[in-house]
Amino acid sequence: MTVQGKIVKDLQVDTLLPPSIERFPWAGHMGLRMLSQVVAEVESSASCLVFTNTRAQSEIWYQALLEARPDWAGLIALHHGSLAREVRDWVERALKEGALKAVVCTSSLDLGVDFLPVERVLQIGSPKGVARLMQRAGRSGHAPGRPSRVTLVPTHSLELVEAAAAHDAVEARMIEPRESPHQPLDVLVQHLVSIALGGGFRPDELLAEVRSAWAYHDLSDEQWQWAL
């Protein structure tokens, strides 16, 4: 059975182009050549999310934005998985209350509570997937009838091509399939180690529990012994 809404979400995808394509780097940059344009985009929005693909990149961009606009101190924030839970909770609460102009973040904000004040999303670098791009775009305009807008910010010339391809894929709703992993033994071993350190387990009882998960429903006795 499939539960699906019939309302087609209005997703708007655009790309920030560098002032000079010829002088744009081919690789190896964090995208900071686009800083002035990103500052202008953030300035024009009441509230936005600036997604990056790594924690290091998020911290670099956060500092760069503050250096470019010191008056934004207290109005922009940083959010990624290495920050203390209390800090992340504060950022999420402030974002939900409309107290922040922008949050530079990673996949830590791909999911979670709805942030109604967020008007748009900026994606620094390639999102590396249409599904991820649409997910992040959906963090803006998160209400019935409101459009979701994402602006791609390429960090080098090859990402200009990726941005064009991503735009076409979103327009056509060509989303890559997500297949459930089958018997990921590395995950199983990690699970066994965690349970063993947490008080131990009885192999026969745990095997029945493991096989109740679809990914391991046909796990063989030989594979189980190997994992043990």
Sequence and secondary structure as in RCSB ss.txt:
>XXXX:A:sequence
MTVQGKIVKDLQVDTLLPPSIERFPWAGHMGLRMLSQVVAEVESSASCLVFTNTRAQSEIWYQALLEARPDWAGL
IALHHGSLAREVRDWVERALKEGALKAVVCTSSLDLGVDFLPVERVLQIGSPKGVARLMQRAGRSGHAPGRPSRV
TLVPTHSLELVEAAAAHDAVEARMIEPRESPHQPLDVLVQHLVSIALGGGFRPDELLAEVRSAWAYHDLSDEQWQ
WAL
>XXXX:A:secstr
          EEEEE   S STTS SSS  SGGGHHHHHHHHHT SSEEEE SSHHHHHHHHHHHHHH GGGBTT
EEEE TTS HHHHHHHHHHHHTT  SEEEE GGGSSSS  TT  EEEEES  SSHHHHHHHHTTSS STT  EEE
EEE SSHHHHHHHHHHHHHHHHT        S  HHHHHHHHHHHHHTT   HHHHHHHHHTSGGGTT  HHHHH
HH 
